[in-house]
């Protein structure tokens, strides 16, 4: 194992800057000057705090700040390392590149939205969870609600993470958001029923509702979320993403949330709230879930697809116990189910705190990538939705979007435009930049390429 580098740091308690700021500044200068090389291991927070005779909090907060800025790289179980910053770090030493150069096909950088980072996980916890899954005997008739123990653990998780006062009777374990949407459509929609979907919005919701025979109605959004004024009165269901609108990124303000719930009460509509990436907040605290404001009118869908991995195939549906019971009956009738062993593995991850530890680690990791996106793209375009989740919207003139997407592809960067997220007339234009599935180094490389293309568009 590589030993950590000795840091000849000198801090002054008489300086106007805090000790944390002094330490972070010293480390930045050392990395800029090459005194700390990419890949070098830093001392542990405990060791460095003892060396400097400061509290461990000083070192921890300095490291966290540098993590968020992309200077440091944490490797689970191995320590803290200087990140691989592939370009020279002093801005004045970085040559100006008038136009991005094409990259070879093998170096694709995928900045499309929708996928999380799945390469950094606690392998010991993962193996332990699956060994525990083997203790669950095969069942001839799976519980359509899901494993009772997992529902108890999910209720506790939602109380802690989202401030929702729910019990197991409010929860049905699904295979993910798509499955939850289909079960809601099965229970709440019929042939010809009108279902509202945010526009631009999540295309899977449109597809699922249409497949169940509903008439899909596009409901416009602005930078804050769905526009309540003007919502049709005859919608049976409205699908919305109020915590982090997909793909624009807005947070539905409290006054508009209250108007939306008043609309649902007056029309008898059911709101389907997709809480798909609520675990990842950066600059702001999460707003309360719509479900918590009126459980009688809202069904909340959650998933592990973003917080752990899409391959796990576990999510949850939260609703009024009577509605949940009705959905469970329909689910049994159509032989729909969630794998018991998979549920047992997830229950173990929750019960031992492994999922919470993974979420804390990934919040720091995604915060660093988000900071890189804002740093590199913020000066050249207007960004929306950068306070949460795994994507931002880079607003651009409609006339330049196709050329930027095509030119970026030639340079080895895959991008997603707003076009495919619209159902009606395209009103918002730009790029949906995902930073979940690319490494920090690739996010930086891709955003540098994109920034240059935007400046020259």
ABEGO torsion letter per residue (X at the ends): XBBBBBBBBBBBAABABBAAAAAAAAAAAAAAAGABBBGBBBBBAAAAAAAAGBBAAAAAAAAAAAAAAGABBBBBGAEBBBBBBABBABAAABBBBABBBBBBAAABBBABBGBBBAABBBAAAAAAAAAAAAABBBBABBBAAEBAAAAAAAAAAAAAAAGBBBBAAABBBBAEAAAAAAAAAAAABBBGBBBBBBOBBBAAAAAAAAAAGBBBBBBBBBAAEBBABGBBAABABBBBBAABBOAAGBBBBAAAAAAAAAAAAAAGBBBBBBAAAAABBAABBBBBBAAAABAAABBBBBBAAAAABAAAGBBBBBBBAAAAAAAAAAAAAAGBBBBAAAAAAAAAAAAAGAAAAAAAAAAAAAAAAAAAAAAAAAAABBBBGAABEABBBBBBBAAAAAAAAAAAAAAGBBBBBAAAABABBBABBEBBBBAAABBAAAAAAAAAAAAAAAAAX
